Amino acid sequence: AERAWIVGGSPTAGFLTNAVKGPFVDVFHGLAGSPTVDWLFMLGLAGIGFALLAGVATRLAGYAGATLLIMMYLALMFPTTNPFLDEHLIYAGLLIGVAHAGPGAWAPLAGWWKKSPLSKFPFLR
């Protein structure tokens, strides 16, 4: 709690500084603790979660979520994870499936979104 983001901590510094191994370690260490990266990460998580739960712009949210998971996979690549069967890759594939399947009738804002003028853009469906 004392290192939480709301009290001045960094949501990316601990993980990207201590847990990252593999061929991209220098790239991810360079991103660690940057306020811009912290804001993009947290807003991205919130936006992806809201969009998928509400049924709004699920295609964009699915691809953004898959991209975020692939970046997490690259941060934990060799030697800590199985390069072929990793949960990040499985979840990224599932999110791409959600992006193509679209929201079901269960999504609270899906009906409204389909009638919205923004939904005419293919990447926002």
DRENPA-3360 file (N, C-alpha, C; in nm, 2 decimals, always signed):
BEGIN
1 = AERAWIVG = +0.08/-0.12/+0.00/+0.00/+0.00/+0.00/+0.09/+0.13/+0.00 ~ +0.20/+0.12/+0.07/+0.29/+0.24/+0.07/+0.35/+0.27/-0.06 ~ +0.35/+0.17/-0.15/+0.41/+0.20/-0.29/+0.30/+0.21/-0.40 ~ +0.18/+0.23/-0.36/+0.07/+0.24/-0.45/+0.08/+0.36/-0.54 ~ +0.02/+0.35/-0.66/+0.03/+0.46/-0.75/-0.04/+0.59/-0.70 ~ -0.14/+0.58/-0.62/-0.21/+0.69/-0.57/-0.13/+0.77/-0.46 ~ -0.03/+0.71/-0.41/+0.05/+0.77/-0.31/+0.19/+0.80/-0.36 ~ +0.21/+0.80/-0.49/+0.33/+0.84/-0.56/+0.42/+0.73/-0.61;
9 = GSPTAGFL = +0.38/+0.60/-0.59/+0.45/+0.49/-0.65/+0.44/+0.48/-0.80 ~ +0.51/+0.39/-0.85/+0.50/+0.36/-1.00/+0.45/+0.22/-1.02 ~ +0.34/+0.21/-1.10/+0.29/+0.08/-1.13/+0.38/-0.01/-1.23 ~ +0.48/+0.06/-1.29/+0.56/-0.01/-1.38/+0.70/-0.04/-1.33 ~ +0.75/+0.05/-1.24/+0.89/+0.04/-1.19/+0.93/-0.09/-1.13 ~ +0.85/-0.14/-1.04/+0.89/-0.27/-0.97/+0.90/-0.38/-1.07 ~ +0.80/-0.40/-1.15/+0.80/-0.52/-1.24/+0.90/-0.50/-1.35 ~ +0.91/-0.39/-1.41/+1.00/-0.37/-1.52/+1.15/-0.36/-1.48;
17 = TNAVKGPF = +1.17/-0.33/-1.35/+1.31/-0.32/-1.30/+1.35/-0.46/-1.25 ~ +1.27/-0.53/-1.18/+1.31/-0.65/-1.11/+1.27/-0.78/-1.18 ~ +1.16/-0.79/-1.25/+1.11/-0.92/-1.30/+1.15/-0.94/-1.45 ~ +1.19/-0.84/-1.52/+1.21/-0.86/-1.66/+1.34/-0.93/-1.69 ~ +1.33/-1.03/-1.78/+1.45/-1.10/-1.82/+1.44/-1.13/-1.97 ~ +1.54/-1.17/-2.03/+1.54/-1.20/-2.17/+1.60/-1.10/-2.26 ~ +1.58/-1.12/-2.39/+1.65/-1.04/-2.49/+1.61/-0.89/-2.49 ~ +1.49/-0.85/-2.43/+1.44/-0.72/-2.44/+1.46/-0.64/-2.31;
25 = VDVFHGLA = +1.55/-0.69/-2.22/+1.56/-0.63/-2.09/+1.60/-0.49/-2.09 ~ +1.68/-0.45/-2.18/+1.73/-0.30/-2.19/+1.61/-0.21/-2.23 ~ +1.53/-0.26/-2.32/+1.41/-0.18/-2.37/+1.32/-0.16/-2.25 ~ +1.28/-0.27/-2.18/+1.19/-0.25/-2.07/+1.24/-0.18/-1.95 ~ +1.37/-0.20/-1.92/+1.43/-0.12/-1.81/+1.43/+0.03/-1.84 ~ +1.44/+0.06/-1.97/+1.43/+0.20/-2.01/+1.29/+0.26/-1.99 ~ +1.19/+0.18/-1.99/+1.05/+0.23/-1.97/+1.01/+0.23/-1.83 ~ +1.08/+0.16/-1.74/+1.05/+0.15/-1.60/+1.04/+0.28/-1.53;
33 = GSPTVDWL = +0.93/+0.31/-1.46/+0.92/+0.43/-1.38/+0.89/+0.56/-1.45 ~ +0.88/+0.56/-1.58/+0.85/+0.68/-1.65/+0.70/+0.72/-1.62 ~ +0.67/+0.84/-1.58/+0.54/+0.88/-1.56/+0.45/+0.87/-1.68 ~ +0.50/+0.89/-1.80/+0.42/+0.87/-1.92/+0.38/+0.72/-1.94 ~ +0.48/+0.63/-1.92/+0.45/+0.49/-1.93/+0.35/+0.45/-1.82 ~ +0.36/+0.50/-1.70/+0.27/+0.47/-1.60/+0.13/+0.51/-1.63 ~ +0.11/+0.63/-1.68/-0.02/+0.68/-1.72/-0.08/+0.60/-1.84 ~ +0.00/+0.57/-1.94/-0.04/+0.50/-2.05/-0.09/+0.35/-2.01;
41 = FMLGLAGI = -0.01/+0.29/-1.93/-0.04/+0.16/-1.88/-0.17/+0.15/-1.80 ~ -0.19/+0.24/-1.71/-0.30/+0.24/-1.62/-0.43/+0.28/-1.70 ~ -0.42/+0.39/-1.78/-0.53/+0.43/-1.87/-0.57/+0.32/-1.97 ~ -0.47/+0.26/-2.02/-0.49/+0.15/-2.12/-0.56/+0.03/-2.06 ~ -0.52/-0.01/-1.94/-0.59/-0.12/-1.87/-0.74/-0.08/-1.84 ~ -0.76/+0.04/-1.79/-0.89/+0.09/-1.76/-0.98/+0.10/-1.88 ~ -0.93/+0.15/-1.99/-1.00/+0.16/-2.11/-1.04/+0.03/-2.18 ~ -0.94/-0.06/-2.18/-0.96/-0.19/-2.23/-1.07/-0.27/-2.15;
49 = GFALLAGV = -1.06/-0.26/-2.02/-1.15/-0.33/-1.93/-1.29/-0.27/-1.95 ~ -1.31/-0.14/-1.95/-1.44/-0.08/-1.97/-1.50/-0.11/-2.10 ~ -1.42/-0.10/-2.21/-1.47/-0.13/-2.34/-1.52/-0.27/-2.35 ~ -1.45/-0.37/-2.30/-1.48/-0.51/-2.31/-1.61/-0.54/-2.23 ~ -1.61/-0.48/-2.11/-1.73/-0.51/-2.02/-1.86/-0.44/-2.07 ~ -1.84/-0.32/-2.13/-1.96/-0.25/-2.17/-2.00/-0.28/-2.32 ~ -1.91/-0.34/-2.39/-1.95/-0.38/-2.53/-1.93/-0.26/-2.63 ~ -1.84/-0.17/-2.59/-1.82/-0.05/-2.68/-1.68/-0.07/-2.74;
57 = ATRLAGYA = -1.67/-0.05/-2.87/-1.54/-0.06/-2.94/-1.46/-0.18/-2.90 ~ -1.53/-0.30/-2.91/-1.47/-0.42/-2.87/-1.35/-0.47/-2.96 ~ -1.36/-0.43/-3.08/-1.25/-0.47/-3.18/-1.13/-0.39/-3.14 ~ -1.14/-0.27/-3.11/-1.02/-0.19/-3.07/-0.97/-0.23/-2.94 ~ -1.06/-0.26/-2.85/-1.02/-0.30/-2.71/-0.95/-0.44/-2.72 ~ -1.01/-0.53/-2.80/-0.95/-0.66/-2.81/-0.81/-0.66/-2.87 ~ -0.78/-0.58/-2.97/-0.65/-0.57/-3.03/-0.56/-0.50/-2.93 ~ -0.60/-0.39/-2.86/-0.52/-0.32/-2.77/-0.48/-0.41/-2.65;
65 = GATLLIMM = -0.58/-0.49/-2.60/-0.55/-0.59/-2.50/-0.45/-0.69/-2.54 ~ -0.47/-0.74/-2.66/-0.37/-0.84/-2.71/-0.23/-0.78/-2.73 ~ -0.22/-0.66/-2.77/-0.09/-0.59/-2.78/-0.03/-0.58/-2.65 ~ -0.11/-0.54/-2.55/-0.05/-0.52/-2.41/+0.00/-0.66/-2.36 ~ -0.08/-0.76/-2.38/-0.04/-0.90/-2.33/+0.09/-0.95/-2.41 ~ +0.10/-0.92/-2.53/+0.22/-0.96/-2.61/+0.34/-0.88/-2.56 ~ +0.32/-0.76/-2.52/+0.43/-0.68/-2.46/+0.47/-0.74/-2.33 ~ +0.37/-0.79/-2.25/+0.41/-0.85/-2.12/+0.48/-0.98/-2.14;
73 = YLALMFPT = +0.44/-1.05/-2.25/+0.50/-1.18/-2.28/+0.65/-1.15/-2.32 ~ +0.67/-1.05/-2.40/+0.81/-1.02/-2.44/+0.90/-0.98/-2.32 ~ +0.83/-0.91/-2.22/+0.91/-0.87/-2.10/+0.95/-0.99/-2.02 ~ +0.87/-1.10/-2.02/+0.90/-1.22/-1.94/+0.95/-1.33/-2.03 ~ +0.99/-1.30/-2.15/+1.04/-1.41/-2.24/+1.16/-1.48/-2.18 ~ +1.23/-1.56/-2.25/+1.33/-1.65/-2.20/+1.41/-1.59/-2.09 ~ +1.45/-1.66/-1.99/+1.43/-1.81/-1.97/+1.32/-1.84/-1.88 ~ +1.23/-1.74/-1.84/+1.14/-1.77/-1.73/+1.01/-1.83/-1.78;
81 = TNPFLDEH = +0.98/-1.82/-1.91/+0.85/-1.88/-1.95/+0.87/-1.97/-2.07 ~ +0.77/-2.06/-2.09/+0.77/-2.14/-2.21/+0.74/-2.06/-2.33 ~ +0.83/-2.06/-2.43/+0.81/-1.97/-2.54/+0.69/-2.00/-2.63 ~ +0.64/-2.12/-2.62/+0.53/-2.16/-2.71/+0.40/-2.17/-2.64 ~ +0.39/-2.19/-2.51/+0.27/-2.20/-2.44/+0.27/-2.12/-2.32 ~ +0.24/-1.99/-2.33/+0.24/-1.90/-2.22/+0.10/-1.84/-2.21 ~ +0.06/-1.81/-2.08/-0.07/-1.76/-2.06/-0.10/-1.62/-2.13 ~ +0.01/-1.54/-2.14/-0.01/-1.42/-2.21/-0.04/-1.44/-2.36;
89 = LIYAGLLI = +0.02/-1.54/-2.42/-0.02/-1.56/-2.56/-0.16/-1.62/-2.58 ~ -0.20/-1.71/-2.48/-0.33/-1.77/-2.48/-0.44/-1.66/-2.47 ~ -0.42/-1.57/-2.37/-0.51/-1.46/-2.35/-0.51/-1.36/-2.47 ~ -0.40/-1.34/-2.53/-0.40/-1.25/-2.64/-0.48/-1.31/-2.76 ~ -0.46/-1.44/-2.78/-0.55/-1.51/-2.88/-0.69/-1.50/-2.85 ~ -0.73/-1.52/-2.72/-0.87/-1.50/-2.68/-0.92/-1.36/-2.70 ~ -0.84/-1.26/-2.67/-0.89/-1.12/-2.70/-0.90/-1.09/-2.85 ~ -0.82/-1.15/-2.93/-0.84/-1.13/-3.07/-0.97/-1.20/-3.12;
97 = GVAHAGPG = -1.00/-1.32/-3.06/-1.13/-1.38/-3.09/-1.24/-1.30/-3.04 ~ -1.24/-1.23/-2.93/-1.34/-1.14/-2.88/-1.35/-1.03/-2.98 ~ -1.24/-0.97/-3.02/-1.24/-0.86/-3.12/-1.32/-0.89/-3.24 ~ -1.31/-1.02/-3.29/-1.38/-1.05/-3.41/-1.52/-1.10/-3.39 ~ -1.55/-1.15/-3.27/-1.68/-1.20/-3.24/-1.77/-1.08/-3.21 ~ -1.72/-0.98/-3.15/-1.80/-0.86/-3.12/-1.88/-0.89/-2.99 ~ -1.94/-0.78/-2.94/-2.02/-0.80/-2.81/-2.15/-0.88/-2.83 ~ -2.19/-0.95/-2.73/-2.31/-1.02/-2.74/-2.42/-0.93/-2.69;
105 = AWAPLAGW = -2.54/-0.99/-2.68/-2.66/-0.91/-2.64/-2.65/-0.88/-2.49 ~ -2.56/-0.95/-2.42/-2.54/-0.93/-2.28/-2.47/-0.80/-2.24 ~ -2.40/-0.74/-2.33/-2.32/-0.62/-2.30/-2.41/-0.50/-2.28 ~ -2.39/-0.43/-2.17/-2.49/-0.32/-2.14/-2.50/-0.21/-2.24 ~ -2.39/-0.17/-2.31/-2.40/-0.06/-2.40/-2.39/-0.10/-2.55 ~ -2.39/-0.23/-2.57/-2.37/-0.28/-2.71/-2.48/-0.24/-2.80 ~ -2.60/-0.24/-2.76/-2.71/-0.19/-2.85/-2.70/-0.05/-2.89 ~ -2.67/+0.03/-2.78/-2.65/+0.18/-2.81/-2.53/+0.20/-2.90;
113 = WKKSPLSK = -2.43/+0.13/-2.88/-2.30/+0.15/-2.96/-2.33/+0.11/-3.10 ~ -2.40/+0.01/-3.13/-2.43/-0.03/-3.27/-2.51/+0.07/-3.34 ~ -2.59/+0.15/-3.27/-2.66/+0.26/-3.34/-2.59/+0.39/-3.34 ~ -2.48/+0.40/-3.27/-2.40/+0.52/-3.27/-2.33/+0.54/-3.40 ~ -2.31/+0.67/-3.44/-2.24/+0.70/-3.56/-2.09/+0.66/-3.56 ~ -2.03/+0.65/-3.45/-1.89/+0.60/-3.44/-1.88/+0.46/-3.48 ~ -1.98/+0.38/-3.46/-1.97/+0.24/-3.49/-1.96/+0.20/-3.64 ~ -1.97/+0.31/-3.72/-1.96/+0.28/-3.87/-1.81/+0.26/-3.91;
121 = FPFLR = -1.72/+0.30/-3.82/-1.58/+0.28/-3.85/-1.55/+0.13/-3.81 ~ -1.49/+0.05/-3.90/-1.46/-0.09/-3.87/-1.38/-0.12/-3.75 ~ -1.28/-0.03/-3.72/-1.19/-0.06/-3.60/-1.26/-0.03/-3.47 ~ -1.38/+0.04/-3.47/-1.45/+0.07/-3.35/-1.57/-0.01/-3.33 ~ -1.59/-0.11/-3.41/-1.71/-0.20/-3.39/-1.69/-0.29/-3.27;
% end
